[in-house]
């Protein structure tokens, strides 16, 4: 994924499915200068982690 797409996803009201390492995640925040995002798993656990934008994949 690229930074521009992350910005679009964050500003969208649609439920856009994003995967990280085969797991569905919510993107919470973009750290553009580091090309990283803060995200958390979809579901009851709200553990947040920082991952590279390049490691995210959008699912259809």
Wavefront OBJ file of the C-alpha trace (Angstrom):
o trace
v 0.000 0.000 0.000
v 1.155 3.590 -0.364
v 0.812 6.685 1.821
v -1.781 8.342 -0.418
v -4.070 5.305 -0.174
v -3.702 5.258 3.620
v -4.777 8.936 3.671
v -7.820 8.072 1.522
v -8.773 5.193 3.802
v -8.436 7.330 6.930
v -10.648 10.067 5.471
v -13.280 7.637 4.120
v -16.487 6.775 5.945
v -16.557 3.393 4.171
v -15.481 0.161 5.867
v -12.356 -0.632 3.859
v -10.773 -3.972 4.687
v -7.027 -3.733 5.295
v -4.817 -6.717 6.081
v -1.480 -6.945 7.867
v 0.259 -10.342 7.909
v -3.013 -12.038 6.967
v -4.980 -10.372 9.787
v -7.657 -7.709 9.378
v -6.677 -4.399 11.025
v -7.998 -0.878 11.564
v -5.632 1.965 10.689
v -5.642 4.461 13.556
v -2.992 6.964 12.554
v -0.503 7.676 9.768
v 3.089 8.657 10.590
v 3.918 9.991 7.146
v 7.517 11.037 7.882
v 8.376 7.452 8.886
v 6.066 5.752 6.336
v 4.453 3.903 9.262
v 0.921 3.540 10.610
v -0.470 2.794 14.035
v -3.107 0.090 13.715
v -5.006 -2.458 15.795
v -6.677 -5.783 15.148
v -10.360 -5.773 14.318
v -12.272 -7.277 17.202
v -12.270 -7.038 20.973
v -8.511 -6.630 21.431
v -7.349 -3.058 21.061
v -3.610 -3.674 21.229
v -1.992 -1.141 18.936
v 1.183 -1.604 16.962
v 3.207 0.367 14.443
v 3.830 -1.198 11.045
v 5.250 -0.098 7.714
v 2.753 1.244 5.176
v 4.324 -1.119 2.620
v 3.254 -4.143 4.695
v -0.462 -3.281 4.502
v -2.686 -4.826 1.848
v -6.164 -3.692 0.843
v -8.664 -6.487 0.302
v -11.532 -6.351 -2.201
l 1 2 3 4 5 6 7 8 9 10 11 12 13 14 15 16 17 18 19 20 21 22 23 24 25 26 27 28 29 30 31 32 33 34 35 36 37 38 39 40 41 42 43 44 45 46 47 48 49 50 51 52 53 54 55 56 57 58 59 60
